[in-house]
């Protein structure tokens, strides 16, 4: 089980490395990692588990955040249409995206970043993504809103990019062209 002490923090060199593609079949260790990543985000949204294990709530976590430089992350959230979006992505890619952008007005957070970093993080409002499930079956997903934002945030981790790299340092709340604030309905 992944706990907060297993999550590396901002400044650790693994968070700035581009990760390695995985090959199938995944090793037993990689399958365990996939399970544990998803289990962390599920547990971190359960009040009882949060209290018992002192977990920080999250909707996504990437392998580099537990010091494993491999192209894998997990998401667990409910989208605007009340559908559960819960999966592990192996070797994920964005194959198309909207021109329109969005951002979370309150800003993004990260399990690897302990302080609040203010500012707008521009993200594509809608994406089409491909990748593989841990068992090797391919997927193609169309995501929008929070699910699209979270996918892009975790994909950035696989490329050594932190969310705050997208914030304009001179004007963190500068209006983003062709963008609208994401708001939960």
Backbone as JSON Lines, residues from 0, in Angstrom:
{"i":0,"aa":"X","n":[0.84,-1.19,0.0],"ca":[0.0,0.0,0.0],"c":[0.89,1.26,0.0]}
{"i":1,"aa":"X","n":[0.57,2.18,-0.88],"ca":[1.31,3.45,-0.95],"c":[0.8,4.38,0.16]}
{"i":2,"aa":"X","n":[1.75,4.95,0.89],"ca":[1.43,5.93,1.92],"c":[2.12,7.24,1.57]}
{"i":3,"aa":"X","n":[1.81,8.3,2.29],"ca":[2.39,9.62,1.98],"c":[3.92,9.6,2.02]}
{"i":4,"aa":"X","n":[4.51,8.8,2.92],"ca":[5.98,8.78,2.98],"c":[6.6,8.11,1.76]}
{"i":5,"aa":"X","n":[5.8,7.4,0.96],"ca":[6.31,6.76,-0.27],"c":[6.31,7.73,-1.44]}
{"i":6,"aa":"X","n":[5.63,8.86,-1.3],"ca":[5.51,9.84,-2.39],"c":[6.66,10.84,-2.28]}
{"i":7,"aa":"X","n":[7.47,10.89,-3.36],"ca":[8.61,11.81,-3.34],"c":[8.11,13.24,-3.54]}
{"i":8,"aa":"X","n":[8.89,14.18,-3.04],"ca":[8.47,15.58,-3.05],"c":[9.22,16.39,-4.08]}
{"i":9,"aa":"X","n":[8.61,17.54,-4.39],"ca":[9.17,18.5,-5.33],"c":[10.65,18.71,-5.04]}
{"i":10,"aa":"X","n":[11.46,18.7,-6.09],"ca":[12.89,18.85,-5.94],"c":[13.63,17.53,-6.13]}
{"i":11,"aa":"X","n":[12.92,16.41,-5.99],"ca":[13.54,15.1,-6.21],"c":[13.81,14.94,-7.71]}
{"i":12,"aa":"X","n":[15.01,14.49,-8.1],"ca":[15.36,14.42,-9.52],"c":[14.46,13.53,-10.37]}
{"i":13,"aa":"X","n":[13.87,12.48,-9.81],"ca":[13.0,11.59,-10.59],"c":[11.81,12.35,-11.17]}
{"i":14,"aa":"X","n":[11.34,13.38,-10.46],"ca":[10.17,14.14,-10.93],"c":[10.48,14.96,-12.19]}
{"i":15,"aa":"X","n":[11.74,15.14,-12.52],"ca":[12.13,15.94,-13.68],"c":[12.65,15.09,-14.84]}
{"i":16,"aa":"X","n":[12.56,13.77,-14.71],"ca":[13.03,12.86,-15.77],"c":[11.89,12.45,-16.68]}
{"i":17,"aa":"X","n":[12.2,12.28,-17.97],"ca":[11.23,11.68,-18.89],"c":[11.26,10.18,-18.61]}
{"i":18,"aa":"X","n":[10.09,9.57,-18.46],"ca":[10.0,8.17,-18.07],"c":[10.2,7.22,-19.24]}
{"i":19,"aa":"X","n":[10.46,5.97,-18.89],"ca":[10.66,4.92,-19.89],"c":[9.35,4.23,-20.22]}
{"i":20,"aa":"X","n":[9.17,3.9,-21.51],"ca":[8.0,3.12,-21.94],"c":[8.07,1.74,-21.3]}
{"i":21,"aa":"X","n":[6.91,1.18,-21.07],"ca":[6.83,-0.17,-20.53],"c":[6.62,-1.16,-21.67]}
{"i":22,"aa":"X","n":[7.04,-2.4,-21.48],"ca":[6.79,-3.45,-22.46],"c":[5.86,-4.48,-21.82]}
{"i":23,"aa":"X","n":[5.11,-5.15,-22.68],"ca":[4.14,-6.15,-22.2],"c":[4.66,-7.54,-22.51]}
{"i":24,"aa":"X","n":[4.31,-8.51,-21.67],"ca":[3.51,-8.35,-20.46],"c":[4.29,-7.61,-19.37]}
{"i":25,"aa":"X","n":[3.54,-6.9,-18.53],"ca":[4.18,-6.2,-17.42],"c":[4.75,-7.22,-16.44]}
{"i":26,"aa":"X","n":[5.84,-6.86,-15.81],"ca":[6.42,-7.73,-14.78],"c":[5.47,-7.75,-13.58]}
{"i":27,"aa":"X","n":[5.69,-8.7,-12.7],"ca":[4.87,-8.78,-11.49],"c":[5.0,-7.48,-10.68]}
{"i":28,"aa":"X","n":[6.22,-6.95,-10.62],"ca":[6.47,-5.7,-9.91],"c":[5.68,-4.54,-10.53]}
{"i":29,"aa":"X","n":[5.64,-4.47,-11.86],"ca":[4.91,-3.41,-12.56],"c":[3.4,-3.56,-12.39]}
{"i":30,"aa":"X","n":[2.93,-4.8,-12.37],"ca":[1.49,-5.04,-12.14],"c":[1.11,-4.62,-10.72]}
{"i":31,"aa":"X","n":[1.98,-4.91,-9.77],"ca":[1.74,-4.49,-8.38],"c":[1.71,-2.97,-8.28]}
{"i":32,"aa":"X","n":[2.65,-2.32,-8.98],"ca":[2.69,-0.85,-8.99],"c":[1.38,-0.29,-9.55]}
{"i":33,"aa":"X","n":[0.9,-0.84,-10.66],"ca":[-0.36,-0.37,-11.26],"c":[-1.5,-0.48,-10.24]}
{"i":34,"aa":"X","n":[-1.59,-1.61,-9.59],"ca":[-2.64,-1.83,-8.59],"c":[-2.5,-0.82,-7.44]}
{"i":35,"aa":"X","n":[-1.26,-0.66,-6.95],"ca":[-1.03,0.22,-5.8],"c":[-1.3,1.69,-6.11]}
{"i":36,"aa":"X","n":[-0.97,2.12,-7.32],"ca":[-1.25,3.52,-7.71],"c":[-2.75,3.77,-7.69]}
{"i":37,"aa":"X","n":[-3.52,2.87,-8.3],"ca":[-4.97,3.06,-8.33],"c":[-5.54,2.97,-6.92]}
{"i":38,"aa":"X","n":[-5.04,2.04,-6.15],"ca":[-5.54,1.87,-4.78],"c":[-5.28,3.12,-3.94]}
{"i":39,"aa":"X","n":[-4.14,3.78,-4.17],"ca":[-3.85,5.0,-3.42],"c":[-4.94,6.05,-3.67]}
{"i":40,"aa":"X","n":[-5.25,6.33,-4.94],"ca":[-6.23,7.4,-5.2],"c":[-7.62,7.0,-4.71]}
{"i":41,"aa":"X","n":[-7.96,5.74,-4.78],"ca":[-9.24,5.27,-4.23],"c":[-9.24,5.47,-2.71]}
{"i":42,"aa":"X","n":[-8.2,4.99,-2.05],"ca":[-8.1,5.12,-0.58],"c":[-8.09,6.59,-0.16]}
{"i":43,"aa":"X","n":[-7.43,7.44,-0.95],"ca":[-7.27,8.85,-0.56],"c":[-8.58,9.63,-0.65]}
{"i":44,"aa":"X","n":[-9.61,9.01,-1.23],"ca":[-10.92,9.65,-1.31],"c":[-11.91,9.05,-0.31]}
{"i":45,"aa":"X","n":[-11.42,8.14,0.51],"ca":[-12.23,7.47,1.53],"c":[-11.86,8.1,2.89]}
{"i":46,"aa":"X","n":[-12.8,8.84,3.48],"ca":[-12.52,9.57,4.72],"c":[-11.91,8.7,5.81]}
{"i":47,"aa":"X","n":[-12.42,7.48,5.93],"ca":[-11.91,6.57,6.96],"c":[-10.44,6.22,6.71]}
{"i":48,"aa":"X","n":[-10.1,5.91,5.44],"ca":[-8.72,5.57,5.08],"c":[-7.79,6.79,5.23]}
{"i":49,"aa":"X","n":[-8.31,7.97,4.86],"ca":[-7.52,9.2,4.97],"c":[-7.12,9.41,6.43]}
{"i":50,"aa":"X","n":[-8.09,9.26,7.32],"ca":[-7.84,9.46,8.74],"c":[-6.92,8.38,9.3]}
{"i":51,"aa":"X","n":[-7.18,7.12,8.96],"ca":[-6.41,5.99,9.49],"c":[-4.94,6.03,9.06]}
{"i":52,"aa":"X","n":[-4.69,6.38,7.78],"ca":[-3.33,6.33,7.24],"c":[-2.72,7.7,6.96]}
{"i":53,"aa":"X","n":[-3.44,8.77,7.34],"ca":[-2.94,10.13,7.14],"c":[-2.61,10.39,5.66]}
{"i":54,"aa":"X","n":[-3.56,10.09,4.78],"ca":[-3.36,10.25,3.34],"c":[-3.8,11.63,2.89]}
{"i":55,"aa":"X","n":[-3.14,12.17,1.89],"ca":[-3.58,13.42,1.28],"c":[-4.49,13.03,0.11]}
{"i":56,"aa":"X","n":[-5.71,13.56,0.07],"ca":[-6.62,13.2,-1.03],"c":[-6.07,13.61,-2.39]}
{"i":57,"aa":"X","n":[-6.33,12.76,-3.38],"ca":[-5.91,13.03,-4.75],"c":[-6.81,12.31,-5.73]}
{"i":58,"aa":"X","n":[-6.76,12.74,-6.98],"ca":[-7.54,12.07,-8.03],"c":[-6.64,11.37,-9.04]}
{"i":59,"aa":"X","n":[-5.34,11.61,-8.91],"ca":[-4.39,10.95,-9.82],"c":[-3.03,10.85,-9.17]}
{"i":60,"aa":"X","n":[-2.28,9.85,-9.61],"ca":[-0.89,9.68,-9.15],"c":[-0.12,8.97,-10.26]}
{"i":61,"aa":"X","n":[1.1,9.42,-10.48],"ca":[1.94,8.85,-11.53],"c":[3.11,8.08,-10.91]}
{"i":62,"aa":"X","n":[3.59,7.08,-11.63],"ca":[4.7,6.25,-11.14],"c":[5.91,7.08,-10.68]}
{"i":63,"aa":"X","n":[6.3,8.14,-11.41],"ca":[7.46,8.91,-10.93],"c":[7.26,9.48,-9.52]}
{"i":64,"aa":"X","n":[6.02,9.68,-9.11],"ca":[5.77,10.23,-7.78],"c":[6.1,9.25,-6.66]}
{"i":65,"aa":"X","n":[6.27,7.97,-7.01],"ca":[6.72,6.98,-6.03],"c":[8.12,6.49,-6.43]}
{"i":66,"aa":"X","n":[8.83,7.39,-7.15],"ca":[10.23,7.19,-7.52],"c":[10.45,6.02,-8.48]}
{"i":67,"aa":"X","n":[9.48,5.79,-9.38],"ca":[9.6,4.77,-10.41],"c":[9.46,5.49,-11.75]}
{"i":68,"aa":"X","n":[10.53,5.53,-12.52],"ca":[10.54,6.3,-13.76],"c":[10.0,5.49,-14.94]}
{"i":69,"aa":"X","n":[8.71,5.17,-14.87],"ca":[8.03,4.4,-15.91],"c":[6.74,5.09,-16.31]}
{"i":70,"aa":"X","n":[6.3,4.85,-17.56],"ca":[5.14,5.55,-18.13],"c":[3.83,4.9,-17.68]}
{"i":71,"aa":"X","n":[3.43,5.24,-16.47],"ca":[2.2,4.69,-15.91],"c":[1.63,5.67,-14.9]}
{"i":72,"aa":"X","n":[0.3,5.83,-14.94],"ca":[-0.37,6.6,-13.89],"c":[-1.77,6.07,-13.67]}
{"i":73,"aa":"X","n":[-2.37,6.48,-12.56],"ca":[-3.73,6.08,-12.22],"c":[-4.59,7.31,-11.99]}
{"i":74,"aa":"X","n":[-5.85,7.22,-12.42],"ca":[-6.84,8.27,-12.17],"c":[-8.05,7.63,-11.51]}
{"i":75,"aa":"X","n":[-8.68,8.36,-10.6],"ca":[-9.92,7.91,-9.98],"c":[-10.72,9.16,-9.61]}
{"i":76,"aa":"X","n":[-11.8,9.4,-10.35],"ca":[-12.65,10.57,-10.1],"c":[-14.02,10.34,-10.7]}
{"i":77,"aa":"X","n":[-14.92,11.25,-10.41],"ca":[-16.24,11.24,-11.0],"c":[-16.33,12.45,-11.92]}
{"i":78,"aa":"X","n":[-16.73,12.22,-13.17],"ca":[-16.78,13.33,-14.13],"c":[-18.07,14.14,-14.01]}
{"i":79,"aa":"X","n":[-18.19,15.15,-14.86],"ca":[-19.35,16.06,-14.81],"c":[-20.68,15.34,-15.0]}
{"i":80,"aa":"X","n":[-20.65,14.21,-15.71],"ca":[-21.88,13.45,-15.98],"c":[-22.11,12.37,-14.93]}
{"i":81,"aa":"X","n":[-21.37,12.47,-13.82],"ca":[-21.46,11.52,-12.7],"c":[-21.0,10.11,-13.06]}
{"i":82,"aa":"X","n":[-20.17,9.99,-14.11],"ca":[-19.58,8.7,-14.45],"c":[-18.26,8.55,-13.7]}
{"i":83,"aa":"X","n":[-18.0,7.34,-13.24],"ca":[-16.73,7.09,-12.58],"c":[-15.64,6.93,-13.65]}
{"i":84,"aa":"X","n":[-14.58,7.67,-13.49],"ca":[-13.41,7.56,-14.36],"c":[-12.32,6.99,-13.46]}
{"i":85,"aa":"X","n":[-12.02,5.71,-13.64],"ca":[-11.1,5.03,-12.74],"c":[-10.31,4.0,-13.54]}
{"i":86,"aa":"X","n":[-9.03,4.28,-13.77],"ca":[-8.22,3.37,-14.56],"c":[-6.74,3.64,-14.37]}
{"i":87,"aa":"X","n":[-5.94,2.68,-14.78],"ca":[-4.49,2.84,-14.84],"c":[-4.13,2.97,-16.31]}
{"i":88,"aa":"X","n":[-3.34,3.96,-16.65],"ca":[-2.89,4.18,-18.02],"c":[-1.42,3.8,-18.12]}
{"i":89,"aa":"X","n":[-1.12,2.92,-19.06],"ca":[0.25,2.51,-19.33],"c":[0.62,3.02,-20.72]}
{"i":90,"aa":"X","n":[1.77,3.68,-20.82],"ca":[2.24,4.27,-22.09],"c":[1.17,5.17,-22.73]}
{"i":91,"aa":"X","n":[0.56,6.07,-21.95],"ca":[-0.52,6.91,-22.48],"c":[-0.01,8.0,-23.43]}
{"i":92,"aa":"X","n":[-0.91,8.39,-24.34],"ca":[-0.61,9.48,-25.28],"c":[-1.9,10.27,-25.52]}
{"i":93,"aa":"X","n":[-1.75,11.55,-25.81],"ca":[-2.89,12.35,-26.28],"c":[-2.76,12.39,-27.78]}
{"i":94,"aa":"X","n":[-3.81,11.9,-28.48],"ca":[-3.73,11.86,-29.95],"c":[-4.46,13.02,-30.61]}
{"i":95,"aa":"X","n":[-5.37,13.65,-29.86],"ca":[-5.99,14.88,-30.37],"c":[-6.54,15.67,-29.19]}
{"i":96,"aa":"X","n":[-6.75,16.97,-29.42],"ca":[-7.25,17.82,-28.35],"c":[-8.02,19.0,-28.94]}
{"i":97,"aa":"X","n":[-8.83,19.61,-28.11],"ca":[-9.6,20.78,-28.52],"c":[-8.68,21.99,-28.65]}
{"i":98,"aa":"X","n":[-9.12,22.96,-29.42],"ca":[-8.42,24.25,-29.47],"c":[-8.7,24.97,-28.16]}
{"i":99,"aa":"X","n":[-9.93,24.84,-27.71],"ca":[-10.39,25.48,-26.48],"c":[-9.63,24.93,-25.28]}
{"i":100,"aa":"X","n":[-9.28,25.84,-24.39],"ca":[-8.57,25.44,-23.17],"c":[-9.43,25.71,-21.95]}
{"i":101,"aa":"X","n":[-8.99,25.16,-20.85],"ca":[-9.67,25.36,-19.58],"c":[-8.62,25.41,-18.48]}
{"i":102,"aa":"X","n":[-9.05,25.73,-17.28],"ca":[-8.15,25.75,-16.12],"c":[-9.02,25.7,-14.87]}
{"i":103,"aa":"X","n":[-8.44,25.22,-13.8],"ca":[-9.16,25.19,-12.53],"c":[-8.92,26.55,-11.87]}
{"i":104,"aa":"X","n":[-10.0,27.3,-11.65],"ca":[-9.88,28.67,-11.13],"c":[-9.14,28.71,-9.79]}
{"i":105,"aa":"X","n":[-9.31,27.69,-8.97],"ca":[-8.65,27.67,-7.66],"c":[-7.2,27.18,-7.77]}
{"i":106,"aa":"X","n":[-6.8,26.75,-8.97],"ca":[-5.44,26.25,-9.17],"c":[-5.37,24.74,-9.01]}
{"i":107,"aa":"X","n":[-4.27,24.18,-9.47],"ca":[-4.05,22.74,-9.36],"c":[-3.18,22.46,-8.14]}
{"i":108,"aa":"X","n":[-3.29,21.25,-7.66],"ca":[-2.45,20.79,-6.57],"c":[-1.77,19.51,-7.01]}
{"i":109,"aa":"X","n":[-0.87,19.01,-6.19],"ca":[-0.11,17.83,-6.54],"c":[0.34,17.13,-5.26]}
{"i":110,"aa":"X","n":[0.26,15.81,-5.24],"ca":[0.69,15.05,-4.07],"c":[2.17,15.22,-3.78]}
{"i":111,"aa":"X","n":[2.95,15.59,-4.8],"ca":[4.39,15.78,-4.61],"c":[4.77,17.22,-4.26]}
{"i":112,"aa":"X","n":[3.78,18.11,-4.22],"ca":[4.05,19.52,-3.92],"c":[3.31,19.87,-2.63]}
{"i":113,"aa":"X","n":[4.08,20.15,-1.58],"ca":[3.46,20.39,-0.28],"c":[2.87,21.78,-0.11]}
{"i":114,"aa":"X","n":[3.41,22.76,-0.82],"ca":[2.88,24.12,-0.66],"c":[1.86,24.42,-1.76]}
{"i":115,"aa":"X","n":[1.04,25.43,-1.49],"ca":[0.07,25.9,-2.48],"c":[0.81,26.8,-3.45]}
{"i":116,"aa":"X","n":[0.68,26.52,-4.75],"ca":[1.27,27.38,-5.77],"c":[0.12,27.96,-6.57]}
{"i":117,"aa":"X","n":[-0.05,29.26,-6.45],"ca":[-1.2,29.91,-7.06],"c":[-0.97,30.22,-8.52]}
{"i":118,"aa":"X","n":[-2.09,30.21,-9.27],"ca":[-2.04,30.59,-10.67],"c":[-2.84,29.63,-11.54]}
{"i":119,"aa":"X","n":[-3.13,30.11,-12.75],"ca":[-3.89,29.31,-13.71],"c":[-2.96,28.39,-14.48]}
{"i":120,"aa":"X","n":[-3.38,27.14,-14.6],"ca":[-2.64,26.14,-15.36],"c":[-3.47,25.82,-16.61]}
{"i":121,"aa":"X","n":[-3.07,26.34,-17.78],"ca":[-3.86,26.07,-18.98],"c":[-3.81,24.61,-19.39]}
{"i":122,"aa":"X","n":[-4.97,24.04,-19.68],"ca":[-5.11,22.64,-20.13],"c":[-6.1,22.61,-21.28]}
{"i":123,"aa":"X","n":[-5.99,21.6,-22.13],"ca":[-6.99,21.43,-23.18],"c":[-8.31,21.03,-22.53]}
{"i":124,"aa":"X","n":[-9.41,21.6,-23.01],"ca":[-10.73,21.33,-22.44],"c":[-11.2,19.9,-22.74]}
{"i":125,"aa":"X","n":[-10.81,19.38,-23.91],"ca":[-11.2,18.03,-24.31],"c":[-10.0,17.36,-24.98]}
{"i":126,"aa":"X","n":[-9.83,16.07,-24.68],"ca":[-8.74,15.32,-25.29],"c":[-9.23,13.94,-25.73]}
{"i":127,"aa":"X","n":[-8.53,13.38,-26.68],"ca":[-8.69,11.96,-27.01],"c":[-7.34,11.33,-26.69]}
{"i":128,"aa":"X","n":[-7.38,10.3,-25.86],"ca":[-6.15,9.68,-25.39],"c":[-6.16,8.19,-25.69]}
{"i":129,"aa":"X","n":[-4.96,7.67,-25.9],"ca":[-4.79,6.24,-26.07],"c":[-3.75,5.75,-25.08]}
{"i":130,"aa":"X","n":[-3.72,4.46,-24.92],"ca":[-2.75,3.83,-24.03],"c":[-3.15,2.39,-23.84]}
{"i":131,"aa":"X","n":[-2.65,1.82,-22.77],"ca":[-2.93,0.42,-22.49],"c":[-3.33,0.25,-21.03]}
{"i":132,"aa":"X","n":[-4.21,-0.71,-20.8],"ca":[-4.51,-1.14,-19.44],"c":[-3.34,-2.03,-19.0]}
{"i":133,"aa":"X","n":[-3.17,-2.24,-17.7],"ca":[-2.05,-3.07,-17.23],"c":[-2.01,-4.48,-17.81]}
{"i":134,"aa":"X","n":[-3.17,-5.0,-18.23],"ca":[-3.19,-6.35,-18.82],"c":[-2.77,-6.35,-20.29]}
{"i":135,"aa":"X","n":[-2.47,-5.15,-20.84],"ca":[-2.0,-5.05,-22.22],"c":[-3.07,-4.71,-23.23]}
{"i":136,"aa":"X","n":[-4.33,-4.66,-22.81],"ca":[-5.38,-4.3,-23.77],"c":[-5.34,-2.79,-24.02]}
{"i":137,"aa":"X","n":[-5.45,-2.39,-25.3],"ca":[-5.4,-0.97,-25.62],"c":[-6.69,-0.25,-25.23]}
{"i":138,"aa":"X","n":[-6.61,1.05,-25.0],"ca":[-7.81,1.86,-24.78],"c":[-7.7,3.13,-25.6]}
{"i":139,"aa":"X","n":[-8.88,3.68,-25.88],"ca":[-9.0,5.01,-26.49],"c":[-10.12,5.69,-25.72]}
{"i":140,"aa":"X","n":[-9.82,6.85,-25.13],"ca":[-10.8,7.54,-24.3],"c":[-10.94,8.99,-24.74]}
{"i":141,"aa":"X","n":[-12.17,9.45,-24.74],"ca":[-12.44,10.86,-24.95],"c":[-12.78,11.43,-23.58]}
{"i":142,"aa":"X","n":[-11.98,12.41,-23.16],"ca":[-12.16,12.98,-21.83],"c":[-12.38,14.48,-21.93]}
{"i":143,"aa":"X","n":[-13.16,15.0,-20.99],"ca":[-13.39,16.45,-20.95],"c":[-13.39,16.89,-19.49]}
{"i":144,"aa":"X","n":[-13.33,18.19,-19.29],"ca":[-13.42,18.74,-17.95],"c":[-12.34,18.23,-17.02]}
{"i":145,"aa":"X","n":[-12.73,17.89,-15.8],"ca":[-11.76,17.49,-14.78],"c":[-10.98,16.24,-15.19]}
{"i":146,"aa":"X","n":[-11.63,15.29,-15.84],"ca":[-10.94,14.07,-16.27],"c":[-9.83,14.41,-17.27]}
{"i":147,"aa":"X","n":[-10.11,15.33,-18.2],"ca":[-9.1,15.75,-19.19],"c":[-7.95,16.5,-18.49]}
{"i":148,"aa":"X","n":[-8.3,17.37,-17.54],"ca":[-7.29,18.13,-16.8],"c":[-6.38,17.16,-16.03]}
{"i":149,"aa":"X","n":[-6.98,16.21,-15.32],"ca":[-6.21,15.27,-14.52],"c":[-5.32,14.39,-15.4]}
{"i":150,"aa":"X","n":[-5.83,13.95,-16.54],"ca":[-5.03,13.13,-17.46],"c":[-3.79,13.91,-17.91]}
{"i":151,"aa":"X","n":[-3.99,15.18,-18.26],"ca":[-2.87,16.0,-18.71],"c":[-1.86,16.25,-17.58]}
{"i":152,"aa":"X","n":[-2.37,16.45,-16.37],"ca":[-1.49,16.67,-15.21],"c":[-0.6,15.44,-15.0]}
{"i":153,"aa":"X","n":[-1.21,14.25,-15.03],"ca":[-0.44,13.02,-14.79],"c":[0.5,12.72,-15.97]}
{"i":154,"aa":"X","n":[0.04,12.98,-17.19],"ca":[0.9,12.76,-18.36],"c":[2.13,13.67,-18.28]}
{"i":155,"aa":"X","n":[1.95,14.89,-17.79],"ca":[3.09,15.79,-17.59],"c":[4.13,15.15,-16.67]}
{"i":156,"aa":"X","n":[3.67,14.48,-15.6],"ca":[4.62,13.81,-14.69],"c":[5.49,12.81,-15.44]}
{"i":157,"aa":"X","n":[4.93,12.16,-16.45],"ca":[5.69,11.15,-17.2],"c":[6.73,11.79,-18.1]}
{"i":158,"aa":"X","n":[6.59,13.1,-18.3],"ca":[7.54,13.85,-19.14],"c":[8.42,14.8,-18.33]}
{"i":159,"aa":"X","n":[8.41,14.65,-17.01],"ca":[9.26,15.47,-16.15],"c":[8.78,16.9,-15.99]}
{"i":160,"aa":"X","n":[7.48,17.13,-16.21],"ca":[6.9,18.48,-16.14],"c":[6.0,18.57,-14.9]}
{"i":161,"aa":"X","n":[6.15,19.65,-14.17],"ca":[5.3,19.89,-13.0],"c":[4.22,20.89,-13.38]}
{"i":162,"aa":"X","n":[3.06,20.82,-12.71],"ca":[1.93,21.68,-13.08],"c":[2.3,23.15,-13.08]}
{"i":163,"aa":"X","n":[3.14,23.57,-12.13],"ca":[3.47,24.99,-12.0],"c":[4.36,25.49,-13.14]}
{"i":164,"aa":"X","n":[4.94,24.57,-13.92],"ca":[5.72,24.99,-15.09],"c":[4.85,25.71,-16.11]}
{"i":165,"aa":"X","n":[3.53,25.45,-16.07],"ca":[2.59,26.07,-17.02],"c":[2.08,27.44,-16.55]}
{"i":166,"aa":"X","n":[2.35,27.8,-15.3],"ca":[1.85,29.06,-14.75],"c":[2.75,30.2,-15.2]}
{"i":167,"aa":"X","n":[2.15,31.29,-15.62],"ca":[2.9,32.48,-16.02],"c":[3.52,33.09,-14.76]}
{"i":168,"aa":"X","n":[4.86,33.05,-14.63],"ca":[5.47,33.54,-13.39],"c":[5.31,35.05,-13.18]}
{"i":169,"aa":"X","n":[5.21,35.83,-14.28],"ca":[5.03,37.28,-14.14],"c":[3.61,37.65,-13.75]}
{"i":170,"aa":"X","n":[2.63,36.85,-14.21],"ca":[1.24,37.16,-13.93],"c":[0.47,35.84,-13.8]}
{"i":171,"aa":"X","n":[0.51,35.2,-12.61],"ca":[-0.08,33.87,-12.43],"c":[-1.57,33.78,-12.77]}
{"i":172,"aa":"X","n":[-2.28,34.9,-12.66],"ca":[-3.71,34.88,-12.94],"c":[-4.06,35.6,-14.25]}
{"i":173,"aa":"X","n":[-3.09,35.67,-15.15],"ca":[-3.32,36.29,-16.45],"c":[-4.38,35.48,-17.21]}
{"i":174,"aa":"X","n":[-5.28,36.2,-17.87],"ca":[-6.31,35.54,-18.65],"c":[-5.65,34.69,-19.74]}
{"i":175,"aa":"X","n":[-6.18,33.49,-19.94],"ca":[-5.63,32.56,-20.94],"c":[-6.49,32.65,-22.19]}
{"i":176,"aa":"X","n":[-5.88,32.96,-23.35],"ca":[-6.67,33.05,-24.59],"c":[-7.4,31.74,-24.9]}
{"i":177,"aa":"X","n":[-8.63,31.86,-25.4],"ca":[-9.44,30.7,-25.78],"c":[-9.66,29.72,-24.62]}
{"i":178,"aa":"X","n":[-9.74,30.25,-23.4],"ca":[-9.9,29.38,-22.25],"c":[-11.07,29.84,-21.38]}
{"i":179,"aa":"X","n":[-11.64,28.87,-20.67],"ca":[-12.71,29.17,-19.72],"c":[-12.39,28.41,-18.44]}
{"i":180,"aa":"X","n":[-12.81,28.95,-17.29],"ca":[-12.54,28.24,-16.05],"c":[-13.39,26.97,-15.95]}
{"i":181,"aa":"X","n":[-12.76,25.9,-15.51],"ca":[-13.5,24.66,-15.28],"c":[-14.31,24.83,-14.0]}
{"i":182,"aa":"X","n":[-15.58,24.5,-14.1],"ca":[-16.44,24.56,-12.92],"c":[-17.27,23.3,-12.85]}
{"i":183,"aa":"X","n":[-17.26,22.68,-11.71],"ca":[-18.07,21.47,-11.48],"c":[-19.54,21.85,-11.52]}
{"i":184,"aa":"X","n":[-20.32,21.09,-12.25],"ca":[-21.77,21.4,-12.34],"c":[-22.49,20.97,-11.1]}
